[in-house]
Amino acid sequence: MAEQTDKVFVSGMYLDRVHENAPAFILTNQTIHVEKFIEWLQANKHLATEKGYIKLVGKESQTKDEKGMNKRYFEVDQWKPTPKEGGSPSVLPTYPKEEIDEKSIPF
């Protein structure tokens, strides 16, 4: 069973609705309050991966805004693959790196 972690919400970055007349290639709108977001990033560096990334998930809450629409927000994606016994976590399968003689293939 996966380990339960506390939810971490992003401060200073907001998930806005795309205008109904926007072209199809516009997928999302975000607003960033630079000072608040930088402060949040500094306080949450420990959530970054080994390569320095923090993965975010845009969500919609059940709480309504003043227009009666569900509020939207960003949450830190803290999912990590479960390590296999006797090894490191593997997301993709690994295959042997051996050369195959085409003559040995029966078709």
C-alpha positions as a Python dict, from the first residue, in 0.01 Angstrom:
ca = {
    (1, 'M'): (0, 0, 0),
    (2, 'A'): (125, 349, -84),
    (3, 'E'): (250, 573, 194),
    (4, 'Q'): (4, 854, 280),
    (5, 'T'): (157, 1203, 260),
    (6, 'D'): (9, 1539, 349),
    (7, 'K'): (-119, 1740, 55),
    (8, 'V'): (97, 2037, -41),
    (9, 'F'): (-80, 2324, -213),
    (10, 'V'): (105, 2576, -428),
    (11, 'S'): (101, 2940, -321),
    (12, 'G'): (146, 3216, -578),
    (13, 'M'): (50, 3013, -888),
    (14, 'Y'): (-313, 3002, -993),
    (15, 'L'): (-499, 2782, -1242),
    (16, 'D'): (-738, 3002, -1439),
    (17, 'R'): (-1013, 2901, -1679),
    (18, 'V'): (-956, 2922, -2051),
    (19, 'H'): (-1194, 3167, -2217),
    (20, 'E'): (-1481, 2989, -2392),
    (21, 'N'): (-1388, 3158, -2725),
    (22, 'A'): (-1019, 3067, -2702),
    (23, 'P'): (-872, 2858, -2986),
    (24, 'A'): (-848, 2481, -2924),
    (25, 'F'): (-468, 2493, -2896),
    (26, 'I'): (-492, 2698, -2575),
    (27, 'L'): (-508, 2432, -2305),
    (28, 'T'): (-468, 2626, -1985),
    (29, 'N'): (-415, 2968, -1832),
    (30, 'Q'): (-207, 3028, -1524),
    (31, 'T'): (-131, 3338, -1325),
    (32, 'I'): (186, 3367, -1120),
    (33, 'H'): (236, 3616, -839),
    (34, 'V'): (613, 3631, -870),
    (35, 'E'): (706, 3721, -511),
    (36, 'K'): (463, 3472, -352),
    (37, 'F'): (564, 3193, -591),
    (38, 'I'): (938, 3247, -538),
    (39, 'E'): (882, 3246, -161),
    (40, 'W'): (684, 2921, -191),
    (41, 'L'): (953, 2761, -409),
    (42, 'Q'): (1227, 2858, -161),
    (43, 'A'): (1027, 2708, 126),
    (44, 'N'): (953, 2385, -65),
    (45, 'K'): (1287, 2301, -230),
    (46, 'H'): (1282, 1973, -36),
    (47, 'L'): (995, 1854, -260),
    (48, 'A'): (1208, 1872, -575),
    (49, 'T'): (1332, 1560, -750),
    (50, 'E'): (1701, 1475, -777),
    (51, 'K'): (1703, 1673, -1104),
    (52, 'G'): (1547, 1979, -938),
    (53, 'Y'): (1186, 1952, -1058),
    (54, 'I'): (862, 1985, -863),
    (55, 'K'): (572, 1819, -1045),
    (56, 'L'): (235, 1992, -1006),
    (57, 'V'): (-119, 1869, -1067),
    (58, 'G'): (-395, 2115, -1159),
    (59, 'K'): (-717, 2022, -980),
    (60, 'E'): (-1071, 2143, -937),
    (61, 'S'): (-1221, 2163, -588),
    (62, 'Q'): (-1581, 2114, -484),
    (63, 'T'): (-1581, 2467, -340),
    (64, 'K'): (-1750, 2725, -563),
    (65, 'D'): (-1617, 3070, -647),
    (66, 'E'): (-1822, 3391, -665),
    (67, 'K'): (-1941, 3295, -1017),
    (68, 'G'): (-2063, 2953, -901),
    (69, 'M'): (-1775, 2770, -1073),
    (70, 'N'): (-1558, 2513, -898),
    (71, 'K'): (-1235, 2670, -771),
    (72, 'R'): (-912, 2547, -927),
    (73, 'Y'): (-572, 2503, -768),
    (74, 'F'): (-232, 2338, -798),
    (75, 'E'): (-113, 2058, -572),
    (76, 'V'): (233, 1902, -559),
    (77, 'D'): (238, 1554, -714),
    (78, 'Q'): (422, 1351, -452),
    (79, 'W'): (374, 1010, -613),
    (80, 'K'): (685, 796, -621),
    (81, 'P'): (716, 446, -763),
    (82, 'T'): (733, 169, -506),
    (83, 'P'): (1086, 25, -491),
    (84, 'K'): (1106, -340, -591),
    (85, 'E'): (1261, -581, -345),
    (86, 'G'): (1635, -599, -387),
    (87, 'G'): (1656, -310, -630),
    (88, 'S'): (1577, 44, -714),
    (89, 'P'): (1234, 161, -834),
    (90, 'S'): (1169, 94, -1198),
    (91, 'V'): (909, 283, -1395),
    (92, 'L'): (984, 132, -1735),
    (93, 'P'): (1085, -227, -1804),
    (94, 'T'): (1449, -289, -1881),
    (95, 'Y'): (1560, -521, -2157),
    (96, 'P'): (1891, -699, -2212),
    (97, 'K'): (2135, -513, -2436),
    (98, 'E'): (2249, -806, -2645),
    (99, 'E'): (2299, -816, -3017),
    (100, 'I'): (2054, -1041, -3202),
    (101, 'D'): (2175, -1239, -3499),
    (102, 'E'): (1909, -1191, -3767),
    (103, 'K'): (1982, -1539, -3904),
    (104, 'S'): (1869, -1694, -3576),
    (105, 'I'): (1517, -1548, -3608),
    (106, 'P'): (1290, -1826, -3742),
    (107, 'F'): (1073, -1604, -3965),
}
